[in-house]
Amino acid sequence: MPIALPLRRLWTLDKFAYSLRVFIAFSGALALSAFQGDVGLVIPLFLGIIACALSETDDSWQGRLQALAVTLVCFASASFIVQWLFSWPWMFALGLGVSAFTLIMLGAIGQRYATIASGTLILSIYSMINIEQHGGVDADVASRQLLLLGGAAWYGLISVIWCALFSRQPVKQSMARVYKTLGEFLILKSALFEPVRGVDVEARRVALARQNGQVVAALNQAKEMIFRRLEGQRGSAKLNRYLRIYFIAQDIHERASSTHYPYSALTEAFFHHDVLFRCQRLLDQQGRACRQLAKSLLLNRPFDHELSEQALMDLRASIDNLRDRGRPEWRALIRPLNALADNLATLEGQIASAHNPDASDDRRDNALFDRSPGSLKEAWNRVRLNLTLGSPTFRHAVRLSTALMAGYALLQWLDPEQGFWILLTTLFVCRPNFATTRRFLSQRILGTVLGLTAGWASISLFPQPGIQSLIAVAAGVCFFANRERHYVIATASITLLVLCSFNQVGDGFDLIWPRLFDTLIGALIAGLAVFFILPDWQGRRLYREAAKVLASHRCYLDEIVHQYEQGKQDDLAYRLARRNAHNADAALSTLLTNILHEPGHYRKQDADSGLRFLVLSNTLLSHLSALGAHRHRLAEGEDDAALMPQARHISDLLAAMTAELHGRRSITPVVEPVNELLAALDEPASLDEEQNAATLYRPIQSQLKLIAEQLVPLSESAQRLVQAKPSNTQAAKVFAMDSE
């Protein structure tokens, strides 16, 4: 038991299985070279393994087998072209540029194709290194290139077998990640209920919006994993169970995102009462329960969730105490507090149901939206639509292909030893935007320096080839374990692997200075390319991203209205509209993060206006979530049925604002139509309602009013977005530091 538990926890780490596959592949390559007595086999085999592992897609074993076949065909084609053109430098440069542009554009089809295209580019440069290492094209070049493909096929075989044996482990890990991020979201949300004056509520809203982006990313990843494994396996009971857990997470996210009343007003009214503290405590407990559920999923343990019945009872008692006091200024707030308590109670039930998803309603629509192209025509249309200067994919393709050709020309001019590392550094560092490129550039240089230092120490202290081979394997595993979260460590590891591997067939000390020199040149080329070649300054498209946010929010509202008219149903159309709204909100948050890492001179938008718009749009989304949480079919004679025209009016105002913002035209003031809308929403539907207006709370009416009240500040913020104003304010600096 003392040994089994740590191993079990190690198995739950998402990078452990990935690293273990790489370890098996590297060990097999090392064993083959030892068996053949040819240490020179290690380098091409290792390079092929690395390229294939970087091209690995998340699929079922059948999908992974198909992706592997495509990957090997691409690898073989790239290797053959490199071998064929290597002796004609200028033809080679032209082929390099065309190939890089084509492969990057193929990434517009989907993430799977982008991953394979990126791996093919990496293997192309590995092929150049493999040829250069032996002085150019000779009689044995074909066999050495086949070793690259052999290493790739060897890792691919391990990957396919692993997917067949442990197909659901990645799904389990992704669902655990969803509930962990949901738990963090709920804990951050609970801070909004803290009745403390002088708190920067807007900063907390921004932090919540950024965490919402992480929840959305985790949900999207989980959905893709489940969808790829459900293809042809709809009858799998375990996969269907994970699908139900995923749908429950979506429902929890909608409830957690909802806002039933402005928290600042509640804080001001109940500053001297404990009701908001009880709300905060309950929401914090639910966040911790979600984190505990994540651990239970990973460890296959029962979810021992102690229902917060006492906390709910205490909250209800606190609300009853407020009502019994009968203070006039509190009457209008008692019903919103009850709605808040009802929402927390429903949220509690959803968290508890995640432990036993099989008991949930099976009548829901279980369809998932397939974002992959359905035909070659659709795939081509995706590429064709991106063949424009306005496409970030097209700009990155032009930028990277030009940078690689410039690097190759410089390589031919300087004729440095091991010069193809220049191209490899440029490929890894040059990213689609300046902020990401700057981060990878500095981390790549620092990691290279650390790796060269560690490599010099390793080959000095351990001259034995066997020990150096073991160090190379350990470094390779470390690279794959850290390449996504700790790029400095990953770069240092891969540099250490290179030094220890190349020292087996030559003098590793002679590689230290050329590798550092090449890294600096490659990083400089990448930095200059992203700065001067079709620079994709994020501020230039901030207004367009803001318009997408408003458009997605409007579609979400339309689906909610449709549900009130036709009846509540968690069908694909509703879930897709809800997910698109959250995706747009998360994309805007990411865009603002990138803007705030760009040079101040190129911040074409006022950063404070962008942050203000993010807070307002996130608040609007929270009110839409609350409106969606209460959805049910309205009877013809029901009072709330008369509110649907006002909801459509809000949708029309959002549509007009979206069109003006997307066209970068002056935003039409909405003060008058909003005032008319609020007046219509304030009108009582009946005499009884007029008599009980002080105490009657109608969730639909209340949420529509709160949504309408957001339109004027949203229009004012949108107006500022269409005006280019550089900003370097303290608030922007703080947000930039927090996003590191």
Disulfide bonds with the S-S distance in Angstrom:
none
